[in-house]
Amino acid sequence: MLVGTVMRKIKSRTWKKQRHFRLQDDCMTIWYQSKKAGNAHSTFSVSDVEAVREGHQSEVLLSIADEFPAERCFTLVFRGRRGNLDLVAESAEEAQSWIRGMRKLIENVENMGERERLDQWIGDWFKKADKNRDGRMNFKEVRDLLKMMNVDMNEHHAHRLFTMADKSQSGTLEDDEFVLFYKMLTQREDLLRVFQEFSTDGQKLSLRDLGEFLRDEQLETGDPQTKAQELVDKYEPSEAAKQMKAMSFDGFLMYLGSAEGNIFDPKRRGMYQDMGQPLNYYYISSSHNTYLMEDQLRGHSSVEGYIRALNRGCRCVEIDCWDGANAEPIVYHGHTFTSKILFKDVVSAVANYAFKVSPYPVIMSIENHCSVEQQRVMAQHLTLILGDKLLKTTLDGRPPIGLPSPHELRGKILVKAKKIGGLEENFCGLGEDSLTAEVSDEDEGGEIDEDSIHRDSLRRRKSKQRLSKELSDCVVYCKSVHFRSFKHSRIHSKFYEVVSFTESKARKQLKEAGAEFVYHNARQLTRVYPSGFRTDSSNYNPQEMWNVGCQIVALNFQTAGEGMDLNDGLFSQNGGCGYVLKPSFMREAERRFDPDNPQKLDGYQPLILTIQVISGQQLPKVNIKEGSIVDPLVRVEIHGVPLDQNKQETRWIENNGFNPVWYDTLRFTIHAPELALVRFVVEDYDKTSKNDFVGQYTLPLSCMQQGYRHIHLLSKDGTSIPPSSLFVHVRITEL
């Protein structure tokens, strides 16, 4: 990789160009020669690459599969919304050396400690600013660099630090001198205050000092002395301090920047919930119009949409099926200009990626607009491509009495669609002879003109659809049915029936009968999806739907913003497996929880959440304009039951995205803590126009660690932006 390789960069069946790729000496940057006008070469960082896929594992490479063998092809998948890079090497060996090399480099980046990451980040900036490439920087270059890094500082102060760092007295800073300069610049006064408050001699924390800090501030349980010794062994860089059984300020910095000093409780990161409860007792990470990469009118349909959603822990994907040419069903957003893909390609992608990040079941929510003939083809594809992953019978072959658990359904793919008759008939030998049957339309078709032309919807409701028995037989525990009323469901509905609501219908029900809705969801699954009017593929707030226990709250995964932040926040716990157990009062039908009156619940215990926002570190620059610097403010939002919905802000700090300090305290009362999510948002204050988004982080209140904590910020599309962070102090007390 260091020597360099010529490979073909592929953009489509017709666009294939040769490029020279080479790994730079820092083993972090890939350089490649490009023929773009005026731009002789491009680079990207290894840390931007999320994964390497071998063979024909992207739409583009599938389209040229007849031309180049799989062993010469691979795809680099970037973080966030940047497109893939599809490459074909000259030989299988060359492809392998890049695939293995890239994977090793990605692994190195992921295993870096906070300190290495920071050094790496400083080094990257140094390279960017060293215009004449001589490996040293004069004061003017350093001043320009500070502007690029979001620091507006007093020139006199900067010059004094520059002189102190210039150990060689050459009037320039070399690599390690620049790192020293940077460290003086980023002296963490806020952390020093905490350190000195707990240190007996102001120089170090003895095991006793550290133990007291862990017990009184961090509210650590267990023996504080033992824990203190563990932290010294793990984070203290100085051997001398280790010998003295003490922690230096550097070690304290390392500990608070680590996963243990993070606001997210590491114990809740892994699998910690009971996965043996019925399926309807869980929130399920769910995607809407999964095939779309952009908007719902002209967007590009792609198998990539399914791969990305499944790799993000999504467990319910949507497939809109229509009759296609040559008797092959196609997937696209009906009656629009979105592009079309083959149903069988979607099924293959689901088969390949369903269980890469989670072993728990995947639901394929099929919206079926196909003729009986093409429905038979769909059933064939499902059966042949998915094989034994497809659930075609009840689990133990006996008449079921309730939904199985995620644990029992591991490795299985379930189809959610219309079905002829019910599960019971399969056991009484009824309905076996009919090859097709009529089912009444479910009102889920034609979302696009939802709530619009009354005549149309009446006509649609009366229409009957013919259903092929083969496709019907692929549906076991998720039979799509039309919703009449909660009363009707209570008397007539079966546990395996799933109703779907558009967001507006769901909102109407939750406003009129919230407690009824909770009760309904304690017995069966409900799916909610965005209104057809959201042609830009924007998202509604999923929290409202979770408040009444809806499990399959489908969002446009392709659209960044608050809706997806909340979804990522809720599902970041429990191993990111895509299933989160609902609170007990939403699983037990007799508890009758009403999200509008949480105080009526037995065992009601409101909490006070107090957050002191202390400081920010290296916030990213949002405005590309030369010399503009962030004026940051922090907003803390509580998302939960209506009574808990709340947001408060700190003041804004002028011209400092580098190390702003607030010490502002925000206080919230939370009435249904089990349902609350906390979202931290950093914005660039602007008095004349809308504030610019800088970064955010969302997590469940139940996963928060108390005490002094760092929050590592995420970008608009949910990817990390090291080393940007906030430093806060958290307290949760009973009211």
TORDOMAR-360919 format. One record per residue (C-alpha): x, y, z; residue in three letters. Coordinates in pm, whole numbers, padded with zeros to 5 digits, always signed. Example, Ala and Ser with C-alpha at 12.3 -4.5 7.8 and 13.67 -1.06 7.14 Angstrom:
<rs>
+01230-00450+00780ALA+01367-00106+00714SER
</rs>
This chain:
<rs>
+00000+00000+00000MET+00290+00235+00073LEU+00439+00164-00271VAL+00106+00237-00440GLY-00122+00053-00680THR-00313+00135-00996VAL-00682+00035-00963MET-01001+00111-01148ARG-01244+00342-00973LYS-01597+00243-01081ILE-01897+00477-01071LYS-02134+00295-01308SER-02138+00038-01589ARG-01992+00301-01821THR-01773+00513-01585TRP-01452+00320-01505LYS-01128+00514-01470LYS-00778+00418-01364GLN-00641+00589-01055ARG-00315+00555-00867HIS-00376+00483-00494PHE-00109+00506-00226ARG-00097+00496+00154LEU+00097+00796+00292GLN+00382+00756+00541ASP+00160+00852+00835ASP-00035+00526+00770CYS-00353+00732+00818MET-00408+00900+00481THR-00484+00747+00141ILE-00370+00958-00152TRP-00496+00906-00506TYR-00430+01068-00840GLN-00744+01205-01001SER-00792+01370-01340LYS-01042+01628-01212LYS-00978+01970-01363ALA-00734+02168-01154GLY-00724+01901-00885ASN-00432+01670-00946ALA-00491+01444-00647HIS-00736+01373-00365SER-00690+01226-00017THR-00909+01072+00250PHE-00836+00962+00604SER-00851+00599+00718VAL-01067+00722+01008SER-01337+00822+00754ASP-01373+00459+00640VAL-01627+00251+00828GLU-01587-00085+00658ALA-01438-00276+00365VAL-01666-00508+00167ARG-01514-00786-00042GLU-01643-00888-00384GLY-01957-00766-00561HIS-02119-00615-00252GLN-02248-00285-00382SER-02497-00191-00647GLU-02226-00055-00877VAL-02003-00365-00854LEU-02303-00596-00899LEU-02378-00414-01226SER-02031-00502-01365ILE-02011-00853-01218ALA-01997-01006-01566ASP-01689-00797-01651GLU-01468-00823-01340PHE-01444-01128-01111PRO-01548-01086-00746ALA-01199-01160-00610GLU-01061-00843-00773ARG-01341-00615-00645CYS-01394-00439-00314PHE-01586-00143-00172THR-01478+00116+00085LEU-01780+00231+00286VAL-01744+00578+00440PHE-01900+00702+00761ARG-02207+00925+00742GLY-02368+01005+00408ARG-02063+01004+00183ARG-02094+00767-00115GLY-01902+00439-00136ASN-01574+00403-00325LEU-01593+00098-00555ASP-01258-00038-00675LEU-01125-00312-00904VAL-00763-00420-00857ALA-00543-00565-01135GLU-00521-00902-00958SER-00685-01096-00675ALA-00360-01074-00469GLU-00352-00696-00499GLU-00717-00669-00399ALA-00647-00890-00094GLN-00348-00683+00019SER-00564-00366+00013TRP-00863-00536+00179ILE-00651-00684+00460ARG-00441-00367+00492GLY-00743-00134+00515MET-00909-00359+00774ARG-00593-00360+00985LYS-00562+00021+00962LEU-00931+00068+01057ILE-00880-00164+01354GLU-00576+00042+01464ASN-00783+00361+01453VAL-01062+00200+01656GLU-00817+00078+01920ASN-00647+00415+01970MET-00665+00564+02319GLY-00796+00918+02373GLU-00439+01052+02398ARG-00327+00891+02068GLU-00642+01013+01899ARG-00573+01365+02016LEU-00208+01349+01900ASP-00330+01217+01565GLN-00578+01505+01538TRP-00313+01766+01626ILE-00080+01608+01367GLY-00349+01630+01098ASP-00395+02001+01167TRP-00019+02057+01165PHE+00003+01901+00817LYS-00289+02111+00691LYS-00130+02434+00810ALA+00232+02364+00712ASP+00189+02530+00373LYS+00550+02505+00255ASN+00585+02145+00381ARG+00909+02203+00570ASP+00783+02037+00889GLY+00802+02359+01093ARG+00571+02654+01150MET+00638+03021+01210ASN+00412+03237+01429PHE+00199+03360+01136LYS+00129+02999+01026GLU+00041+02909+01385VAL-00196+03208+01410ARG-00372+03104+01087ASP-00392+02749+01218LEU-00561+02864+01539LEU-00832+03033+01331LYS-00880+02708+01135MET-00906+02522+01466MET-01183+02751+01593ASN-00969+02955+01837VAL-00980+03329+01854ASP-00718+03430+02104MET-00525+03725+02229ASN-00220+03759+02003GLU+00005+03856+02295HIS-00097+03542+02491HIS-00052+03319+02184ALA+00294+03467+02120HIS+00402+03406+02479ARG+00299+03037+02457LEU+00470+03013+02116PHE+00800+03137+02262THR+00774+02898+02558MET+00713+02602+02325ALA+00998+02698+02091ASP+01258+02500+02288LYS+01511+02507+02001SER+01474+02888+01986GLN+01456+02873+01605SER+01155+03106+01578GLY+00954+02810+01444THR+00778+02512+01599LEU+00861+02160+01489GLU+00633+01859+01531ASP+00675+01788+01903ASP+00716+02158+01989GLU+00379+02222+01824PHE+00223+01943+02035VAL+00368+02111+02346LEU+00229+02449+02234PHE-00110+02287+02178TYR-00109+02129+02525LYS-00029+02463+02690MET-00304+02619+02485LEU-00558+02356+02594THR-00465+02355+02961GLN-00785+02219+03120ARG-00842+02469+03403GLU-01187+02317+03461ASP-01039+01972+03527LEU-00751+02114+03730LEU-01006+02270+03968ARG-01172+01931+04028VAL-00834+01758+04062PHE-00711+02007+04320GLN-01034+01999+04517GLU-00983+01626+04586PHE-00602+01616+04602SER-00459+01637+04955THR-00131+01794+04836ASP-00249+01958+04510GLY+00004+01747+04313GLN-00149+01400+04292LYS-00449+01193+04398LEU-00359+00921+04649SER-00574+00604+04636LEU-00769+00747+04927ARG-00824+01083+04747ASP-00929+00907+04429LEU-01154+00667+04622GLY-01333+00962+04785GLU-01379+01126+04445PHE-01524+00804+04300LEU-01760+00753+04594ARG-01877+01112+04655ASP-01876+01259+04303GLU-01898+00972+04055GLN-02134+00776+04286LEU-01944+00453+04210GLU-02074+00150+04399THR-01846-00121+04534GLY-01519-00069+04718ASP-01378+00274+04619PRO-01016+00183+04706GLN-01016-00125+04479THR-01172+00076+04198LYS-00915+00356+04250ALA-00627+00105+04218GLN-00784-00034+03897GLU-00802+00314+03744LEU-00439+00395+03836VAL-00323+00067+03674ASP-00526+00141+03364LYS-00486+00515+03301TYR-00179+00648+03487GLU+00098+00716+03228PRO+00374+00787+03484SER+00557+00485+03625GLU+00673+00693+03925ALA+00311+00777+04017ALA+00213+00409+03977LYS+00493+00311+04221GLN+00349+00561+04470MET-00003+00418+04415LYS-00124+00760+04305ALA-00277+00933+04003MET-00120+01238+03840SER-00319+01511+03664PHE-00236+01345+03329ASP-00381+01015+03451GLY-00691+01197+03577PHE-00732+01354+03231LEU-00697+01012+03066MET-00953+00852+03299TYR-01214+01127+03247LEU-01164+01112+02868GLY-01212+00731+02860SER-01525+00515+02832ALA-01541+00500+03214GLU-01546+00879+03233GLY-01812+00892+02962ASN-02171+01001+03033ILE-02297+00670+02887PHE-02277+00388+03142ASP-02049+00119+02987PRO-02255-00152+03166LYS-02555-00053+02952ARG-02358-00059+02627ARG-02355-00437+02607GLY-02651-00677+02615MET-02810-00643+02958TYR-03183-00692+02902GLN-03397-01007+02919ASP-03447-01117+02556MET-03695-01394+02645GLY-04015-01185+02655GLN-04282-01183+02377PRO-04187-00979+02068LEU-04450-00710+02137ASN-04280-00623+02470TYR-03990-00457+02285TYR-03925-00137+02093TYR-03787-00247+01755ILE-03554-00028+01548SER-03749+00023+01223SER-03692+00186+00886SER-03942+00336+00640HIS-03897+00332+00259ASN-03570+00153+00328THR-03487+00139-00045TYR-03468+00520-00078LEU-03138+00703-00045MET-03300+01050-00073GLU-03651+01198-00106ASP-03977+01017-00183GLN-04053+01171-00522LEU-03735+01153-00727ARG-03492+00981-00491GLY-03254+00707-00592HIS-03369+00355-00490SER-03083+00131-00389SER-03003-00201-00225VAL-02745+00007-00034GLU-03035+00151+00171GLY-03104-00197+00315TYR-02736-00271+00382ILE-02685+00061+00565ARG-03002+00028+00773ALA-02923-00330+00879LEU-02565-00231+00964ASN-02709+00041+01192ARG-02900-00221+01390GLY-03235-00174+01212CYS-03459-00482+01262ARG-03761-00397+01047CYS-03720-00294+00683VAL-03989-00188+00435GLU-04031-00323+00083ILE-04282-00169-00163ASP-04343-00430-00434CYS-04488-00372-00781TRP-04515-00574-01102ASP-04198-00545-01310GLY-04088-00648-01659ALA-04005-01012-01747ASN-04227-01134-01460ALA-03974-00999-01204GLU-04130-00795-00918PRO-03963-00457-00856ILE-03924-00232-00552VAL-03980+00146-00566TYR-04208+00421-00432HIS-04516+00362-00647GLY-04651+00631-00885HIS-04339+00849-00835THR-04014+00912-01024PHE-03793+00720-00781THR-03568+00465-00954SER-03652+00092-00941LYS-03463-00211-00809ILE-03535-00586-00829LEU-03719-00754-00540PHE-03479-01050-00554LYS-03176-00817-00510ASP-03339-00670-00198VAL-03403-01019-00056VAL-03037-01114-00125SER-02912-00802+00056ALA-03133-00880+00357VAL-03011-01243+00354ALA-02646-01128+00353ASN-02667-00847+00610TYR-02957-00939+00844ALA-02743-01079+01123PHE-02407-00902+01088LYS-02464-00670+01386VAL-02745-00843+01576SER-02861-01205+01604PRO-03224-01106+01670TYR-03507-01140+01415PRO-03553-00912+01117VAL-03905-00825+00999ILE-03959-00759+00628MET-04261-00530+00609SER-04400-00593+00259ILE-04637-00351+00092GLU-04771-00566-00186ASN-04911-00412-00508HIS-04830-00713-00730CYS-05049-00938-00943SER-05104-01297-00823VAL-04847-01425-01078GLU-04571-01195-00952GLN-04667-01264-00589GLN-04583-01628-00663ARG-04243-01515-00792VAL-04195-01314-00469MET-04274-01622-00259ALA-04025-01824-00467GLN-03748-01568-00414HIS-03817-01549-00039LEU-03807-01927-00005THR-03503-01993-00226LEU-03284-01697-00127ILE-03357-01694+00248LEU-03367-02073+00288GLY-03398-02176+00653ASP-03363-01814+00771LYS-03722-01757+00654LEU-03976-01842+00926LEU-04254-02037+00750LYS-04417-02221+01042THR-04482-02151+01408THR-04178-02228+01620LEU-04274-02557+01780ASP-04523-02661+01513GLY-04810-02640+01766ARG-05100-02390+01763PRO-04946-02081+01926PRO-05097-01885+02214ILE-04871-01578+02201GLY-04578-01418+02019LEU-04236-01582+02059PRO-03940-01388+02202SER-03646-01228+02017PRO-03429-01498+02177HIS-03640-01781+02033GLU-03642-01611+01692LEU-03263-01557+01666ARG-03137-01586+01308GLY-03491-01576+01165LYS-03647-01343+00909ILE-04022-01279+00945LEU-04251-01151+00672VAL-04513-00892+00768LYS-04786-00880+00501ALA-05148-00974+00434LYS-05247-01335+00491LYS-05537-01556+00386ILE-05715-01662+00705GLY-05533-01695+01036GLY-05266-01908+01200LEU-05532-02137+01348GLU-05652-02261+01005GLU-05306-02401+00933ASN-05360-02639+01228PHE-05717-02741+01148CYS-05628-02826+00787GLY-05859-02551+00661LEU-05792-02334+00360GLY-05525-02568+00226GLU-05691-02621-00112ASP-05743-02264-00229SER-05458-02128-00440LEU-05564-01764-00416THR-05812-01574-00205ALA-05940-01222-00171GLU-05835-01009+00121VAL-05974-00664+00185SER-05728-00385+00121ASP-05556-00260+00427GLU-05557+00109+00347ASP-05180+00106+00366GLU-05133+00125-00008GLY-05096+00464-00172GLY-04949+00641+00131GLU-04860+00932-00095ILE-05216+01063-00120ASP-05293+00989+00244GLU-05572+01207+00387ASP-05617+01377+00051SER-05890+01285-00193ILE-06177+01139+00002HIS-06334+00968-00302ARG-06009+00795-00380ASP-05965+00654-00033SER-06322+00525-00027LEU-06265+00353-00358ARG-05940+00208-00231ARG-06098+00080+00087ARG-06363-00114-00102LYS-06117-00273-00340SER-06031-00637-00281LYS-05686-00769-00352GLN-05623-01120-00475ARG-05351-01287-00275LEU-05146-01588-00376SER-05144-01874-00127LYS-04766-01913-00166GLU-04700-01556-00049LEU-04966-01583+00222SER-04789-01891+00359ASP-04470-01688+00414CYS-04657-01483+00679VAL-04662-01637+01026VAL-04653-01403+01327TYR-04707-01067+01149CYS-05037-01062+00962LYS-05123-00708+00841SER-05481-00612+00926VAL-05693-00299+00901HIS-05759-00106+01225PHE-06123-00045+01314ARG-06114+00065+01679SER-05944-00028+02008PHE-06272-00176+02128LYS-06297-00396+01818HIS-05934-00508+01863SER-05992-00590+02230ARG-06275-00827+02142ILE-06171-00971+01804HIS-05803-00928+01733SER-05542-01206+01744LYS-05195-01166+01896PHE-05027-01219+01554TYR-05219-00936+01384GLU-05032-00610+01320VAL-05203-00278+01249VAL-05027+00008+01072SER-05098+00377+01128PHE-04970+00682+00943THR-04823+00927+01195GLU-05135+01150+01179SER-05374+00861+01254LYS-05147+00740+01537ALA-05134+01095+01678ARG-05515+01120+01670LYS-05546+00790+01863GLN-05280+00877+02121LEU-05442+01216+02189LYS-05792+01068+02222GLU-05712+00737+02393ALA-05352+00718+02514GLY-05413+00458+02787ALA-05616+00241+02544GLU-05327+00256+02297PHE-05079+00142+02566VAL-05315-00145+02654TYR-05346-00246+02285HIS-04965-00253+02248ASN-04927-00470+02558ALA-05108-00740+02355ARG-04993-00700+01995GLN-04755-00522+01756LEU-04824-00180+01601THR-04636-00015+01317ARG-04631+00364+01263VAL-04490+00525+00948TYR-04433+00884+00823PRO-04708+01073+00643SER-04712+01061+00262GLY-04693+01441+00269PHE-04330+01418+00386ARG-04206+01410+00027THR-03863+01529+00147ASP-03837+01211+00361SER-03825+01415+00683SER-03911+01243+01012ASN-04173+01288+01283TYR-04083+01269+01653ASN-04077+00895+01739PRO-04095+00965+02114GLN-04473+01030+02100GLU-04524+00683+01954MET-04291+00512+02204TRP-04482+00685+02487ASN-04787+00470+02403VAL-04578+00155+02352GLY-04579+00134+01970CYS-04302-00111+01881GLN-04238-00064+01507ILE-04190+00312+01481VAL-04058+00343+01125ALA-03830+00634+01037LEU-03649+00748+00723ASN-03299+00626+00814PHE-03166+00819+00512GLN-03257+01156+00672THR-03039+01302+00949ALA-03187+01514+01227GLY-03371+01500+01559GLU-03588+01197+01474GLY-03288+00977+01391MET-03087+01119+01686ASP-03362+00997+01921LEU-03377+00659+01746ASN-02997+00618+01766ASP-03010+00731+02131GLY-03276+00479+02235LEU-03111+00188+02051PHE-02752+00270+02154SER-02809+00056+02465GLN-02845-00323+02496ASN-02562-00408+02258GLY-02711-00197+01977GLY-02909-00513+01889CYS-03217-00322+01764GLY-03446-00443+02048TYR-03507-00252+02374VAL-03740-00393+02641LEU-04032-00161+02721LYS-04076-00053+03088PRO-04275-00306+03294SER-04578-00074+03326PHE-04616-00084+02946MET-04596-00463+02928ARG-04849-00544+03200GLU-05193-00480+03053ALA-05354-00438+03396GLU-05126-00146+03500ARG-05320+00089+03265ARG-05041+00344+03223PHE-05159+00676+03078ASP-04874+00883+02924PRO-05081+01201+02980ASP-05110+01128+03355ASN-04791+00952+03463PRO-04851+01057+03824GLN-05144+00810+03846LYS-04911+00510+03806LEU-04850+00284+04109ASP-04496+00340+04229GLY-04483+00687+04068TYR-04150+00848+04164GLN-04046+01165+03981PRO-03677+01257+03957LEU-03482+01582+03947ILE-03207+01589+03683LEU-02945+01860+03741THR-02684+01918+03473ILE-02402+02166+03512GLN-02260+02237+03167VAL-01896+02318+03250ILE-01697+02343+02925SER-01650+02240+02562GLY-01340+02106+02386GLN-01237+02150+02021GLN-01586+02207+01878LEU-01588+02162+01500PRO-01599+02465+01274LYS-01938+02495+01104VAL-01898+02811+00901ASN-01653+02770+00616ILE-01613+03150+00586LYS-01253+03262+00637GLU-01186+03371+00993GLY-01534+03293+01130SER-01532+03132+01474ILE-01810+02957+01663VAL-02016+03134+01935ASP-02130+02815+02108PRO-02429+02753+02334LEU-02552+02418+02471VAL-02918+02317+02477ARG-03031+02022+02687VAL-03360+01867+02571GLU-03573+01613+02756ILE-03785+01391+02530HIS-04046+01184+02713GLY-04412+01189+02812VAL-04585+01526+02740PRO-04530+01646+03099LEU-04154+01586+03065ASP-04096+01752+02725GLN-03859+02037+02808ASN-03551+02225+02686LYS-03311+02473+02847GLN-03002+02653+02719GLU-02676+02788+02851THR-02565+03137+02752ARG-02356+03167+02437TRP-01980+03228+02450ILE-01836+03471+02199GLU-01569+03356+01952ASN-01454+03037+02118ASN-01518+02693+01977GLY-01189+02572+02114PHE-01231+02569+02491ASN-01549+02759+02586PRO-01635+02760+02959VAL-01992+02804+03092TRP-02049+02663+03442TYR-02426+02703+03375ASP-02667+02481+03569THR-02990+02346+03413LEU-03257+02165+03617ARG-03542+01936+03505PHE-03824+01746+03678THR-03892+01409+03515ILE-04220+01226+03583HIS-04168+00910+03374ALA-03789+00856+03390PRO-03806+00509+03228GLU-03924+00671+02902LEU-03702+00980+02901ALA-03423+01050+02650LEU-03176+01335+02704VAL-03037+01517+02400ARG-02742+01758+02422PHE-02720+01998+02127VAL-02440+02246+02060VAL-02524+02538+01830GLU-02339+02837+01689ASP-02537+03138+01813TYR-02642+03390+01549ASP-02845+03696+01640LYS-02970+03761+01286THR-03050+03414+01152SER-03112+03056+01265LYS-02832+02909+01478ASN-02604+02662+01299ASP-02588+02304+01428PHE-02246+02210+01568VAL-02291+01865+01727GLY-02524+01654+01942GLN-02541+01349+02166TYR-02856+01162+02274THR-02894+00887+02534LEU-03161+00731+02757PRO-03178+00884+03107LEU-03151+00526+03242SER-02805+00492+03080CYS-02656+00811+03227MET-02362+00802+03466GLN-02359+01064+03740GLN-02075+01292+03847GLY-01813+01460+03625TYR-01851+01323+03271ARG-01744+01387+02914HIS-01991+01377+02625ILE-01826+01289+02293HIS-02023+01479+02030LEU-02167+01336+01709LEU-02215+01507+01373SER-02551+01572+01205LYS-02555+01221+01060ASP-02463+01046+01384GLY-02091+00984+01324THR-01827+01077+01581SER-01624+01399+01546ILE-01321+01347+01771PRO-01188+01517+01975PRO-01503+01737+02017SER-01661+01699+02358SER-01855+01865+02640LEU-01762+01836+03007PHE-02058+01825+03247VAL-02157+01735+03601HIS-02472+01522+03641VAL-02692+01462+03946ARG-03017+01261+03958ILE-03217+01282+04282THR-03567+01180+04390GLU-03819+01462+04421LEU
</rs>
